[in-house]
Amino acid sequence: MKKVTYIFSLLLLFTSCKKFLEVQPKLQVDQSEAITNAGTAKTAANGLFNLVANNSYYGSNFPALAYLSAGDIQWSGSQGDPSEITKHLTSATNGYVQSAWTAIYRTISQANYIIDKVPVVTDPLLTTALKNQYLGEAYFVRALGYFDLARGWGGVQLILKPTYASTDNIGIPRGSLADTYAQVLKDLNTAETLVPTGVNRNRVTLRTVQALKARFYLYQKQWAMAEQFATSVIGDNANYSLVTPYSAFFANNAVATNESVFELAYTASNTNGHSNWWLPPALGGRREWSPNDALVALLNNPAIGGNRSALIAQTAPPGNLWYGKLYYRTPLGTDPAYVIRIAELYLIRSEARAQQGNLIGANSAQSDLNAVRSRAGVAASTAATLPDILLALEKERQVEFPFEADRWFNLVRTDRAQTVLALPDKHLYLFPIPYNETLVDPQLAGANRNPGY
């Protein structure tokens, strides 16, 4: 349901196999559809999660930027944009870059609007508990948005107030990476005091916030804090656990299992694009990309992939085409999008413990790594030194999350992407600022662009 009117500058560019929908993330609140009571506050909060789930954000394009960059996925379709990304030739006019950037800022704008308006609503039906829930969710989503912008594009403009006119955000300088991450932590700390403590895998609760804080502290190399918050979630093992076998969190139309800390739900009337891009035409998709031979070999190797081979399948002869089957449901596009799974928390804690010297034995880096491997039906790792455990964790992420937004960002975070993927230059660690943004905002143009683009 529409709660805001978007002011977009639209540019459609068509080339042989390339199609862009370029938009500017300038938002203007429609005062006639403002948050004025409990009903409109609820609608705005629901709409916030629809924006996170949008095809340009977690519904397809943002995760695609990550897994297409990570070296395990090949372009096998007709669109040019994915081909650019897999070859690390991503340009500032790439449609995935533009749409993901725009979608994240649209989401942040809706969060800003909720943060601004919900506290001043006077409606007895909008209880303090509901106000706190909606506000906490908005702070969490804004933190997620800026976290994703930071790891994808570096430091960005911090827009923290709702946009009531197209001129409201003019002249905001591009922030540093440190400033951007500082805002993420500030918002997460606020969210942590507001959100409910129960379990809701499709919305935001205390464990959702703690999980993202664990990821945040891992990126900041604050190992003790990363371990602390990962343990907070893992320790709630009545509600969050590694489901077995590996496929149990997605196979047979499973949703909201104990594996998921935060997943986004879709319906026949509100679909995502994942299956369209992964499935072959015989199953209703376009197979624009697919696992490459190296990844297929890893997943099919019992000693490495174990039962994670359930992530892939092969079409019948004579095609014999491998495809990803994490997203497969009927109606097409009703699969969840996985934002945070408990397996990630185990690997976060493993790395944090390793970096603090807790390498082997009970409650160690090795034991957390082996919990993930055991669930996959793979023999325990014998890695016992810090370099060996870090390398084992890198390889484990490769086969645990190949079709999620994980491996690329972690290779960049650990400064391993250039070595592992044979990148010619480290400027490729960041995506380009979308070309259209540089045209309309001097704060993103010239020397403020990401280097190398």
C-alpha positions in Angstrom: 0.0 0.0 0.0 1.4 3.4 -1.0 2.3 5.6 1.9 4.8 7.9 0.2 5.1 9.5 -3.3 8.4 9.0 -4.9 10.0 11.7 -7.0 12.0 9.9 -9.5 14.1 11.0 -12.5 13.6 8.2 -14.9 16.0 7.2 -17.6 15.4 4.1 -19.7 18.4 2.8 -21.6 18.0 0.0 -24.1 20.9 -1.8 -25.8 21.0 -5.2 -27.4 20.6 -7.4 -24.2 20.7 -4.6 -21.7 17.8 -2.9 -20.0 18.1 -0.3 -17.2 15.5 1.4 -15.1 17.5 4.3 -13.6 15.9 6.1 -10.7 16.9 8.8 -8.2 16.2 8.0 -4.6 14.5 11.2 -3.7 11.4 10.7 -1.7 8.6 13.1 -0.8 6.1 12.2 1.9 2.5 12.5 0.8 0.9 14.4 3.6 -2.5 13.2 2.7 -1.4 9.7 3.5 0.5 10.5 6.7 0.9 8.5 9.9 -2.0 9.8 12.0 -3.3 6.9 14.0 -2.7 3.2 15.0 -3.9 1.9 11.6 -1.7 4.1 9.5 1.3 3.5 11.7 0.8 -0.3 11.3 0.5 0.1 7.5 3.7 2.2 7.4 5.5 -0.5 9.4 4.3 -3.2 7.2 5.3 -1.2 4.2 8.8 -0.8 5.6 9.3 -4.6 5.4 7.8 -4.6 1.9 10.6 -2.2 0.9 13.3 -4.5 2.4 11.8 -7.4 0.5 11.5 -5.4 -2.8 13.1 -7.1 -5.8 15.7 -4.3 -6.0 16.8 -5.0 -2.4 16.7 -8.4 -0.8 14.1 -9.8 -3.2 16.8 -10.1 -5.8 19.2 -7.4 -6.9 21.2 -6.7 -3.8 22.1 -10.3 -3.0 22.7 -10.8 -6.7 25.4 -8.1 -6.6 27.1 -10.2 -3.9 26.8 -13.7 -5.2 27.5 -12.7 -8.8 30.7 -11.0 -7.6 31.9 -14.0 -5.5 33.4 -16.1 -8.2 31.1 -19.1 -8.0 28.2 -18.0 -10.2 28.4 -17.8 -14.0 26.3 -15.8 -16.4 24.2 -18.1 -18.4 21.4 -15.9 -19.7 20.8 -13.0 -22.0 21.0 -9.9 -19.8 24.2 -7.9 -19.9 24.2 -6.6 -16.3 24.8 -9.9 -14.6 27.6 -10.6 -17.1 29.4 -7.4 -16.1 29.2 -8.3 -12.5 30.5 -11.9 -12.8 33.5 -10.6 -14.8 34.2 -7.8 -12.4 33.6 -5.2 -15.1 30.7 -3.6 -13.3 30.1 -0.1 -14.6 28.4 2.9 -13.0 25.5 2.4 -15.4 24.9 -1.1 -14.4 21.2 -1.6 -13.7 21.7 -3.8 -10.6 23.9 -1.2 -9.0 21.4 1.6 -9.6 18.3 -0.3 -8.5 19.9 -1.7 -5.3 21.3 1.7 -4.3 17.9 3.3 -4.9 16.0 0.6 -3.1 18.1 0.9 0.0 17.7 4.6 0.2 13.9 4.3 -0.4 13.9 1.9 2.6 15.9 4.2 4.7 13.5 7.1 3.8 10.5 5.1 5.0 12.3 4.2 8.2 13.1 7.9 8.7 9.4 8.8 8.3 8.3 6.2 10.9 11.0 7.4 13.3 9.8 11.0 12.9 6.0 10.5 13.0 5.2 7.6 15.2 6.3 9.2 18.5 3.9 12.1 18.1 0.7 10.1 17.2 -1.9 10.2 19.9 -4.2 7.3 19.6 -5.1 5.0 22.5 -4.9 2.0 20.1 -1.3 2.9 19.4 0.0 1.6 22.7 3.4 2.2 24.0 4.4 -1.3 23.2 3.3 -0.9 19.6 5.0 2.5 19.3 8.2 0.9 20.6 7.9 -2.0 18.2 7.4 0.2 15.1 10.2 2.5 16.1 12.6 -0.3 17.0 11.9 -2.0 13.7 12.5 1.3 11.8 15.8 1.9 13.6 16.9 -1.7 12.8 15.9 -1.4 9.2 17.8 1.9 8.8 20.8 0.2 10.4 20.6 -2.7 8.0 20.3 -0.2 5.1 23.3 1.7 6.0 25.3 -1.4 6.8 24.5 -2.8 3.3 25.5 0.6 1.8 28.7 0.7 3.7 29.8 -2.8 2.8 28.8 -2.3 -0.8 29.8 1.3 -1.6 31.8 2.5 1.4 31.0 5.7 3.3 27.7 7.2 2.1 25.5 10.2 2.7 23.7 9.9 6.0 20.1 10.9 5.5 18.4 10.7 8.9 15.3 12.8 8.5 12.2 12.2 6.3 12.1 14.0 3.0 9.1 16.3 2.7 10.4 18.2 -0.4 12.7 17.3 -3.3 15.2 19.9 -2.0 15.5 18.6 1.5 18.5 16.4 0.9 20.6 18.8 -1.2 24.1 19.4 -0.1 24.5 16.5 2.2 28.2 15.5 2.0 29.3 11.9 1.6 30.2 10.5 5.0 33.3 8.4 5.8 33.1 4.7 6.2 33.7 5.1 9.9 30.8 7.7 10.1 28.5 5.3 8.3 29.3 2.4 10.5 29.0 4.6 13.6 25.4 5.4 12.5 24.7 1.7 12.1 25.8 1.0 15.6 23.8 3.9 17.0 20.6 2.7 15.4 21.2 -0.9 16.5 21.7 0.2 20.1 18.5 2.2 19.9 16.6 -0.6 18.3 17.8 -3.1 20.9 16.0 -1.1 23.7 12.7 -0.9 21.8 11.9 -4.2 19.9 9.9 -7.1 21.4 11.7 -10.0 23.0 9.6 -12.7 21.5 10.3 -14.7 18.3 9.2 -13.4 14.9 11.4 -14.5 12.0 9.8 -12.1 9.5 10.0 -9.0 11.7 12.5 -7.6 14.2 12.9 -8.8 17.7 15.7 -8.6 20.2 17.5 -11.6 18.7 17.3 -10.1 15.2 19.1 -7.0 16.5 21.7 -9.0 18.4 22.4 -11.1 15.3 23.1 -8.0 13.1 25.2 -6.6 15.9 27.3 -9.8 15.9 27.8 -9.3 12.1 28.6 -5.6 12.6 31.2 -6.3 15.2 32.8 -9.0 13.0 33.2 -6.4 10.3 34.7 -4.0 12.8 37.2 -6.6 14.1 35.8 -6.2 17.6 36.1 -9.9 18.3 34.9 -10.0 21.9 31.7 -8.1 21.1 31.1 -10.3 18.0 31.4 -13.4 20.1 29.1 -11.9 22.8 26.2 -11.1 20.5 26.6 -14.3 18.5 26.4 -16.2 21.7 23.2 -14.3 22.7 21.4 -15.7 19.7 23.0 -19.2 19.7 22.3 -19.6 23.4 18.6 -19.2 22.7 18.7 -22.8 21.3 15.0 -23.4 22.0 14.2 -20.9 19.2 17.3 -20.8 17.1 19.2 -23.9 16.0 20.9 -25.6 13.1 18.1 -27.7 11.5 19.0 -31.0 10.0 19.6 -31.9 7.3 20.9 -28.8 5.7 17.9 -28.6 3.3 15.4 -28.6 6.1 15.3 -24.8 6.3 14.1 -24.5 2.6 13.0 -27.9 1.2 9.4 -29.0 1.1 8.1 -25.4 1.2 9.5 -24.9 4.7 9.3 -21.4 6.1 10.4 -19.7 9.3 12.3 -22.7 10.7 14.6 -22.4 13.7 17.4 -21.9 11.2 16.2 -18.4 10.4 16.9 -15.4 12.5 15.5 -13.0 9.9 13.8 -14.1 6.6 11.5 -12.1 4.4 8.1 -13.7 3.5 6.5 -13.5 0.0 3.1 -14.4 -1.4 1.6 -15.0 -4.8 0.6 -11.4 -4.9 4.0 -10.1 -3.5 6.7 -12.2 -5.1 10.5 -12.0 -5.3 12.7 -12.5 -8.4 15.2 -15.1 -7.1 13.6 -18.2 -8.7 13.1 -16.4 -12.0 16.8 -15.9 -12.4 18.0 -19.3 -11.0 15.5 -21.8 -12.4 15.8 -23.2 -16.0 13.0 -22.4 -18.5 11.6 -25.9 -18.0 10.7 -24.9 -14.4 9.5 -21.5 -15.3 12.6 -19.5 -14.9 15.2 -17.8 -17.1 18.4 -19.2 -15.7 20.2 -15.9 -16.1 22.9 -17.3 -13.8 23.9 -20.6 -12.5 26.6 -22.4 -10.3 29.9 -22.7 -12.2 31.6 -26.1 -12.6 33.9 -25.4 -9.6 31.1 -24.8 -7.2 29.1 -27.8 -8.6 32.1 -29.9 -7.8 32.5 -28.5 -4.3 28.8 -29.0 -3.5 28.8 -32.5 -4.9 31.9 -33.5 -3.0 30.7 -35.5 0.1 33.8 -34.4 2.0 33.1 -30.6 1.3 29.5 -30.0 0.4 28.0 -32.9 2.2 24.3 -32.8 2.1 24.5 -29.2 0.9 24.4 -30.8 -2.6 20.6 -30.2 -2.1 21.3 -26.6 -3.2 21.8 -27.7 -6.8 20.1 -29.9 -9.4 20.6 -30.8 -13.1 18.2 -30.7 -15.9 17.4 -33.8 -17.9 19.5 -34.8 -20.9 20.4 -33.6 -23.4 20.8 -30.3 -21.6 22.3 -31.5 -18.4 22.3 -28.0 -17.1 23.2 -27.3 -13.4 21.0 -24.8 -11.6 20.5 -23.5 -8.1 17.4 -24.7 -6.3 17.4 -22.7 -3.1 14.5 -20.7 -4.7 12.1 -23.1 -6.4 8.5 -22.7 -5.1 5.2 -22.6 -6.8 3.8 -20.0 -7.4 7.1 -18.7 -8.7 8.6 -16.1 -6.5 7.0 -17.2 -3.1 10.3 -18.4 -1.6 11.6 -16.6 1.5 14.6 -14.3 1.1 17.2 -15.2 3.8 18.8 -12.2 5.5 20.4 -13.9 8.6 20.6 -17.6 9.4 21.9 -19.2 12.6 24.7 -20.9 10.7 26.2 -17.5 10.1 26.2 -16.8 13.9 28.2 -20.0 14.5 30.8 -19.0 11.8 30.9 -15.4 13.2 31.6 -16.8 16.7 34.1 -19.2 15.4 36.1 -16.5 13.8 35.8 -14.2 16.8 37.0 -17.0 19.1 39.9 -17.8 16.8 41.0 -14.2 16.7 41.1 -14.2 20.5 43.2 -17.3 20.7 40.4 -19.8 21.6 41.3 -22.2 18.8 40.5 -25.8 19.8 38.6 -27.8 22.4 35.1 -27.4 23.8 33.4 -24.0 23.2 36.1 -23.0 20.7 36.6 -21.7 17.2 37.0 -25.3 16.0 33.9 -26.5 17.8 31.7 -23.8 16.2 33.1 -24.5 12.8 32.4 -28.2 13.3 28.8 -27.6 14.4 28.1 -26.2 10.9 30.0 -29.0 9.2 28.3 -31.7 11.3 24.9 -30.4 10.2 26.0 -30.7 6.6 27.1 -34.3 7.1 30.8 -33.4 6.7 33.6 -34.7 8.8 35.0 -32.5 11.6 37.7 -30.1 10.6 41.1 -30.6 12.2 42.2 -27.0 11.6 44.0 -25.9 14.8 46.1 -22.8 14.0 44.7 -19.3 13.4 45.6 -19.3 9.7 44.2 -22.7 9.1 40.9 -22.0 11.0 40.4 -18.7 9.1 41.0 -20.4 5.8 38.6 -23.2 6.8 36.0 -20.6 7.7 36.4 -19.0 4.3 35.9 -22.2 2.5 32.9 -23.2 4.7 31.1 -19.9 3.9 31.6 -20.7 0.2 29.5 -23.9 0.4 27.2 -22.8 3.2 25.9 -19.6 1.6 26.7 -19.7 -2.1 23.3 -18.2 -3.2 23.0 -15.6 -0.4 24.7 -12.2 0.2 27.7 -13.6 2.1 30.9 -14.7 0.4 31.8 -11.6 -1.6 31.4 -9.2 1.4 33.4 -11.5 3.6 36.2 -11.9 1.1 36.4 -8.1 0.9 36.2 -7.7 4.7 39.2 -10.0 5.1 41.1 -8.5 2.2 41.1 -11.8 0.5 39.0 -11.0 -2.6 41.9 -9.9 -4.7 43.9 -13.0 -4.0 41.1 -15.5 -4.2 39.4 -14.1 -7.2 42.5 -12.7 -9.0 41.1 -9.2 -9.2 43.3 -6.7 -11.0 42.8 -3.9 -8.5 41.3 -3.4 -5.0 39.1 -0.6 -6.2 36.8 -3.4 -7.2 36.1 -4.1 -3.6 33.4 -1.4 -3.8 30.6 -1.0 -6.3 30.5 2.2 -8.3 28.3 5.1 -7.3 25.4 4.9 -9.8 26.0 7.2 -12.8 22.6 8.9 -12.5 23.4 9.8 -8.9 26.6 11.5 -9.9 24.6 13.5 -12.5 22.1 15.0 -10.1 24.1 15.3 -6.8 27.5 17.1 -6.8 28.3 15.5 -3.5 28.6 12.1 -5.3 30.3 13.4 -8.4 34.0 14.1 -9.3 36.4 13.2 -6.6 33.5 11.9 -4.4 33.0 8.9 -6.7 34.4 5.6 -5.8 38.0 5.4 -7.2 38.5 3.5 -10.4 35.0 4.1 -11.9 
